[in-house]
Amino acid sequence: MQAFKLPDHPSLARLRAAAEERILILDGAMGTMIQTLGLSEEDFTGSSGGHSCHLHSDHAQKGNNDLLALTQPDAIEDLHLQFLRAGADIIETNTFSGTTIAQADYGLEEKVHDLNVAGARCARAAADRAEAEDGRPRFVAGAVGPTNRTASISPDVNDPGFRAVTFDDLRVAYGQQIRALIEGGSDLILIETIFDTLNAKAAIFAAFEAFAEAGQRLPLMISGTITDASGRTLSGQTPTAFWHSVAHARPFTVGLNCALGAEAMRPHLTELSGVATSRICAYPNAGLPNAFGEYDEGPDETAAQVARFAAEGLINVTGGCCGTTPEHIRAIADVVKDSAPREVRA
């Protein structure tokens, strides 16, 4: 592939060196932390006063977390900094829904470039501040979510052949997002919470196109999600099949996140670790949500389960997904600090 003939982004050598020494720590759930801020519609649109960005839209914006990089950048930077000070080596940009496809729900397709550049810059500023404080290298992962459409499955049970989105639709949307994440200062690209591998392959293709335009190849992290006890993604793949579908991208890490707590994730992670020739990343939820959609698993409980991943030699990078706070990340970092990273398979 043409992308592999490009020079590597400088972050890759630093990431490899750090990953050889220890298990690296990813951050926790940005959404959980944003909820604690109790922001209003006016806060989301920046119309509550004192903000440089005032958004005018016919759509309600409360819940559009990506928008906060523009309207509440100081708050987002502070949340990133909390995770970094808790022990995170890698922080994800607050851009999970940063495509034209996802932002169509809020009528903000035209803001996608600005949202992603601003999201990357918020994370970059926090990472640089943390590195200046203690001298430990920090990395910004440009977060690319799955979108709310699937290229492999029809949303209409009466029309199995129908698709709400095409591969090229996804490629174009992901490409726009990834280019903006690179412009904003991302060190790597994280394609995450993959429930449909065809969507992920479109994102990988778009990433390679963006790398070619940028003249250098950024490291890729690729993370799928197992949606139920069957041990398969929503589009039907086992962890082994998922790996073989994305192995051509030669990712810095492949792994699993979301949907499950650490204990339920462990057998699927074990399977993936047994076949993957890249590093393994796992960032589970803080258990499963309760009847109110909240996560009750405390930091020590989550950390104790993640410690088993490390003890069994399954992981190179770990952190938290839904419901995990800086306290969870601090506890996880503490329990894996003396564990050797998984040996990468040849």
Secondary structure, 3 states (H helix, E strand, C coil): CHHHHCCECCHHHHHHHHHHHCCEEECCCHHHHHHHCCCCHHHHHCCCCCCCCCCCCCCCCCCCHHHHHHHCHHHHHHHHHHHHHCCCCEEECCCCCCCHHHHHHHCCHHHHHHHHHHHHHHHHHHHHHHHHHHCCCCEEEEEECCCCCCCCCCCCCCCCCCCCCCHHHHHHHHHHHHHHHHHCCCCEEEEEEECCHHHHHHHHHHHHHHHHHHCCECCEEEEECCCCCCCCCCCCCCHHHHHHHHHHHCCCEEEEEEEEEHHHHHHHHHHHHHHCCCEEEEEEECCCECCCCCECCCHHHHHHHHHHHHHCCCCCEECCCCCCCHHHHHHHHHHHCCCCCCCCCC
